[in-house]
């Protein structure tokens, strides 16, 4: 499992122009059951995505499809982790 931390590198006004294509990208990977949750950071300096991918190479390929990445609106930090404890019901996401 991976945390994807996005950091905007362009002014928020430019980022907002790419919100619709970015949302379409998110919806694609939700439908493929790769994304578990996502949202803006507060303050609004970027975003966070919880991703259930098989390996880092898959994550890197997924990221390259994000308009925020391809149009150099944001950078991505990839943090891999292995859930060892979780709330009841979360196991459905681990075994995807």
Secondary structure by P-SEA (a helix, b strand, c coil): cbbbbbbbcccaaaaaaaaaaaaaaaaaaaaacccccccccccccccccccccccaaaaaaaaaaccccccccbbbbbbbbbbccccccccccccc
